[in-house]
Amino acid sequence: MPMASPERLIERLAHQKPIPAIVLVGTDVYLREMCRAKIIEAFVPDNARDWAVTRLSARDDGWDEAVARAQTLPMMARQQVVIVEGAEHVEELGEKSREQVVKTLEDYFKSPAPFTVLVIEAAELDGRQRFSKLLQEEGLVVELTIGAESAPLMATQMAKDLGAEIEREAAVLLAEMLNASPARMRIEIEKLATYTRGARITTVDVDKLVVAARQNTVWQLADMIASRKGDAALCCLENLIREGEQPAGIVGAVAWRYRKLIEARELPAGTRGFQASRQLGMNSDAAETLVRQAHRVAKSDLLAGLVALSEADSELKASNPDPRATLEFLIARLTA
């Protein structure tokens, strides 16, 4: 079963159809907490959550305990949610112990408890392992990332949740600067909301508080690549990885930038920033710069770049990727 997005999970939950197992894969804290909260909200009433929601550790409690809890009828609730954290620990076990875990889960999935939603959380899973394959076959696997296109909408919702408001252009800029990382967007929006004290968050605020604080951004990397500055791009990539950027997220953000360059190239070369701003969904200065840059690159090169980025994204999601080598080869290919 292909991985689902958090948005797809929320759509499934809206129908409240039974889902025997939901597997949350990824390290983004905000998305994990959001998905977990939505699952609990969908299946367990607020007044029953003290005894119908169980959190266990794969390392400390073990899978026998998790399955036993899942098979135990909940008290004073029709359904329960059993959360197992740190599922990647299975891959650290010896072969015999791993096989025992797989057997335990295989037996459970033959007849899953209809009153239990089993939520399995993992930072990452090795697609070659039987454990990972079993979860993909039996559960709804949710990848805790969002697309670059969805990130500004999430930033807008985050601001609203905090009682603040953010301009669309500011949300786009923030999402781009933070590589569409929800956890990091949430932190920065909290700072911005405090800084603006109820006023609308603007691109000027984002420039002042967020952009200036970062020495290297994915935006800069994308510009270096599009300008064929290979050595500078490799140096920027090194810094981004050191700062904790995820390879798949870097590729996604650069691809978003390439799509924006393609959009900008459809505009006349002399288009002013205020004219391009609305069509490109960014502040006028950034839009004007993007139009100038777009007309320095052949459209065929931009389209070929999108193909290369798509191939790199697929390679990063393969069973045994070498992320750094993939990104370095990608940069070499795009700046050749």
N, C-alpha and C positions, 0 to 999 in steps of 0.2 A: 504494500500500500504506500503511495507517495506521501511525502510529508505535507501536512496541512499548515496553514498560517494561523496566527492567533485570531485573525478576522474570521477565518473559516470555522475555527472552533466555536467562536461566539455565535455564528449562524447556526451551527449544529445544536448548541445548547438552547437556543431560542425555541426549538421544536420540542425540547425536553424528551427526546427519544433516548432509550437506555443505551449507554455506552459502557460496556464491561470494563474497558481499560483505556485511560488517556495517558499518553507518554509525552512529557514536556522535556524537550531537549534544547539546551542552550544555557548561557551564563548570564543573560540579561536579567538583573534582579527585578526591575520594574515589570517586565513582561511576565516573568514567572509568578510574581505576586498577583498581577492582574488576572492571569488565566486561572490561578488557584481560586481567587475570590469569585470569579464568574462561575466556576464549576460548583463551588459550595452554594452560591446564591441560587443556582438553577435547581439543585437537588435537595437541599436541606433548609427547612424553615429557620428563620432567625432564632426562634425560641428553643430549637432543638440542637443547636450547634455545639453546645457544651459536651454532649454525649454522643452525637452522631457524626462527629468529625474527629478522625484519629490521625496523628502524625507519627511516623516511625522512621527509623534510620536503617538503611540497608546494611550498613556496617555494624551498628550496635545491636539492633533488634533481630535482624535476619529475616529471610523470606518465609520460613515456616511460620513465624509470628505474624507476618503480614497477611499470609493466606488464611491463617486461623481467624484473624480479626475480620477479614473480608467475608468469611463464611459464617460469622456470628451475627444473628439478628440484632439490629439496632434497637435500643430502648426508646420508646416514645417517639418514634419517627418511622416513616415508611421506607426511607432510603438513607444510606450513610455514605460518607466519602472517607476512604482510607488512603492517606498520602504516604508514599515511601520515598524518602529523600536519598540522594547519593547513590543512585542505582549503578553508576559507572564503577562502583567498588567491585562489582561482580567480575569485571575484567581483570582485576588484580589477583583474583583467587587462583589456586592451582586448578589443573584440568578436571580432576575428580570433583572438586567442590563446585566448579562452574557447571558441570553436567548435572549435579544434584539440584542446583538452583533451577536450571532449565526444566528438569523433570518435574519439580514442584509446581512450576508455573504452567507447564503443559497440562498437567493433571487438573489444575484449577480452571484453565481456559476450556477444557472439555465440557465443563458445566459451571460457568461462572455464576456467582450469587446474583440473582436478579435484583436484590435490594442494595447492592453495593456498587459504587463507582470507584474503581481502583486507579489512583493517580500515581504514576511512576515518574520521578524526576531525575534527570541526569544532565551533567554538564556537557557530556558528549558520549557518543556510542560508536564502537567499532563495527561498521557494517558487515565485516567478515565473520564476526562471532555469532554462534547459534543464538545466544541470548538476544542480541540486537535483531536478528532475523525473526525470532519468535514474536518480539514486541511489534515489529512492523506488520507481521501477518495477523496478529490478534487484536491489536490496539489501534487507536487513532493517534498517530505520532504528530506532534505539533512542534515545529521549529520556532524557537523563541527569537525570531528576527522579524523585521518588517521591511517592506520595500521602500525605496527612497521616495516614491510617489505618495505613500501613505503617511510618512513621517510628519510632514507639516500639519496634516489634519490631527494627528495624535498630539502634536505640540499645542495646537489650538485648544483641544479638549483638556489637556493638562492645565493650561492656564485658566480655563473656565472652572475646572474643579477647585482651583486655588482662589477663586473669586477674582481673577484678573482677566484681562483681555489682551490679545497679542495681534498685531497687524499680520495680514496674510504674508506680506513680503518678509516680515521679521521671522515668522514661523518657518518659511522656506529657507532663509539664511541660517537660522539656528540649526535646523535639521541637517543642512548641508555641512555646516561647520563641525557638527558632532557626529558625522557619519551615520546619521539616522539611528543613533543609539538611544532607545527610550529611557534607560536608567540615567544616562548623562543629561538628556534633555530635561528630565524631571528636576534634577539637581539645579541646573542652570535657570530653569523657569522659576523655581523657588527663589533663587537669588534675584532674578529680574523683577519678580512681583514685589519683593521687599524693597528693592531699589526704587521702583516707580511709584510705590505707595498708592496704588489704586488707579493710576493713570495707565493708558494703553501702552503696552510694550512696543517699541518701534525698532526699526533697523539700526537707528543711532544707538539705542540702548544695547542692542546685541553686539554692535561693533565695539562699544566702550567696555562692556563687562565680559564678553565671551571671546570674541575674535582676538582682541589685543592680548588676552591672557595665554594664547596658544602660539607657540613658535612655528609649528607645522600643522597644516590642515590637509584634509583630503582634497579640498578645493585647490590649494596650491599644487598638490601632486597632479591633479587633473590638468591644470594649466601648463605645468612643466611638460607633461606627456604630449599634450596637444601642440605645444611649441617645439617639440622634438629635443628637449633638453634632457637627454638620457642620463647623464651623470648626476645632474641635480635631482632628477626624479628618483634615482636609486638611493641617494642620500636622504631625501625626504621620506622615502618608504622605510628606510632603516629607523628613522626617528619615530614615525607613526607606529611601527610595530613595537618599539621600545615603550611608547606611551600607552600601549594596550589596545590599539586598534585591531579588530578582527579581520583577517584576510578577506573573507567573503564580503564583509561590510565595505572594505576598501574598494573591491571590484564593483559592488553595487553602486556605491557613491560615484565612482569614476564613470560608470555607465550612464548614470543619471546626468552627469555633467556633459557627456557626449551627446545625449539626446537633446539637452538644452542648446548645445552648439549647433545641432542640426536645425532646431527650431529657429535659432537666431540667424542662421544662414539664409533662411527663406525671406528675411526682412532685407530691405535695401541697405547697402553698405553704409550709407550716411545717416541711418536712423538714429535720432536722438534718444537719450536715455528715458525721458519721460514718455516718449511714444512707444518704446519697446517694453517698458516696465510692466504694463498690464498683460501684454501677450506672453511674456516670459515668466511672469509671476515672481519678480524679484525687484529690489530697489533700483532706482533709475541709474545710479552710478554703475552698479554691477551689470545692469542690462546693457548699458552703452559699451562697457568694456567687453562684454561677451559678444556683442555684434561685431565689434572690430576684430576680435580674435577669430570668430567664426569665418570671417571672409579672408583670413590668411591661410585657411586650411581647405583643401579640396573636399567637396561633399563626398566624393567616392572614398576618400581616406577616412572621413568620419564614419561612414557606413561600414567600411572594412574594420574600423576600430571597434564598432559595436559587435561585430561578429566575433572578433578576437576576445572581447570581454565576456561574451556569452559562453564561448568555449572554455575560458578560464574559470568562470563560475561553475560550469558543469564539472570541470576537473577538480575543483576544490570540494565539491560535494560527492566526489567518488569515494570508494571504500578506503583507499589508502593514499591520500594526497600528500605532497610535499609543498606546503603553502608558500614558503619563502621562494623556493625554486620556481613555482608556478607564477608568482608575482614578478620575479625578476625577469623571467622569460617573456612575460606579457609586456613589461616596460620596454625590453629590448625590441620586441616585435612592433610596438606602437611608435617607438621613436626612431626606428630604422630609416 
